[in-house]
Amino acid sequence: MKQRGRKSAAQLATVTALPLRMLEPPADLSPDEAAVWARVAATKPGDWWDAGSMPLLAQYARATVQAELVAELVRTVGQNMITDPDELGRYKELRKLQAALSGEMNTLARSMRLTQQARYRADAAATADRKVNGRKPWQHDVIDG
């Protein structure tokens, strides 16, 4: 049974054991995919990940890297459309692929409870939003740094 009330100094001084090793990425992931795996795995406690979520995390890492590659192609083809209108068809196909990858990433992130939606109840999110002081990140000028 959990103790009620405030914790004693002895309870607060108890050291929580940290995992000895980080969750290792599967061998079939590329170095870029393994880096995404490591960044995401590090955001959660060691016991967060189980055998059922590891394939989802691997696919999330793959989709993330692919989305970055497609985003670069979209930028390049978008610039080429200025001088070559025939690139419009390629651009549209790349944007469809980009949207599909974004949807896949969103679905996987939600399944693993990685999104901000998973962190807050609706009422708590509204309260946190009201408590924000100062300018929001997108309101900063480039000069501000």
N, C-alpha and C positions, 0 to 999 in steps of 0.2 A: 504494500500500500504506500502511496506517495505521501510524504510529509507535507502538512499544510503550513502556511506561514512563510516567514523569511528564512533563508538559509543561514546556517551558522558560518563563522569564519573558517572553520575546519572543512565544511562542505564546499565553500567557495574556493578554498586552496587546493582542492583535489585536482590533480592533473589528468586530463583526458588523453588516453592513448591515441596517437596518430598512426595511420597505416604506415607500414614499413616501406611499401612500394606503391608507386602510382599504378593505376590500371593500365596494363600493357595493351597496345593496339594489336589487332590481328595482323599476321604476317603478310596478308595479301593487300594491305593498304599501301599506297604510294607514300613517299616521304611527306608530301603536302597534306595528304589525307590523314596521315598519322599525327601531323602537327595539329590539325583541327581536332582530332580525337583527344589529344592530350589537353588542349585548351578547354574543351568542353568538359572532359572528365574531371579536370581540376576545379570546376565550379561547384561540384557537389561532393558531399562526404563519401568516403570509401564504400559504405554500405548502401549507398543509393543505387549502385549498379548491380544488377543480378544477371543471370544467364539469359533471361528473356529480353533485357534491354540492350545487351551488348550488340546484337545484330542491328538493332535500330540505330545505335550510335555509329556503327560502322557505315551504314547506309547514309546517315546524316552527314558524316564526314565526306563521303564520296560525292553526294549531291552538292555540298558546299563548295568543294573544289571545282566541280563541273560548272556550277553557277558563276563562279569567278571567271572561269575561262570563257563562258558564253557572254558574260558582261563585257569582257575585253573585245570580243568579236562584234558585239552590238555597237560599242563605241567606234570601232574601226570602220565598220560598214556604214554607220550613221554619218561619219565624216566623209566617206567616199560617195555617199548619195548627193552631196553638194555638187560634185563634178560629174557624176555618172548616175542619171536617173534610173538606169536598169538595175541598180542595187536595191531598189525598193522591195522587190519580191524576196530577196535574200534577207533583208532587214526584217520584214514581217515574219518570216519563218524563224529567225533567230529570236525575235521577241516572243513568239509562241513557246519556243523551247525555254526561254528565260522564265516565262510565267509558269510553265509546268514544273520547272525545278524549284521555283519559289514556293509553289503549292506543296510539293513533296517535302521540302524542308520544313514548312510550317506544320504539316501533318505529323512529321516525325518529332519535331520539337515539342508539340503539344502532347504526343503520346508519352514522351519521356519527362513531361512536366518541366520543360526548360524555359517556357515563355513567361513573360511578366504576368500574363493572365493566370498562370498557375501559382503565382506568389501571393496574390491578393484576392480577397473576396471583393465583390463589386463595391460594397459600402466602404471597405477599407481603402480601396484604390481611390475612391472619390475624396475621402478624408485626406489621404496623402497628397493628392493633387491640389487640394485647397491650401495645404500647409506649405507648399513650395514658396520659398522666399527668393526675391531677386528675379533676374531675367532667366528665361528658359534657355537651354543650350542653343536652340536655333535662332535666338534673338541676339546672340553675340555678334559684334562686327568682326570682320576679318582682322582689323587692326588691333582689336583687343587681345588677340592671341589665344 
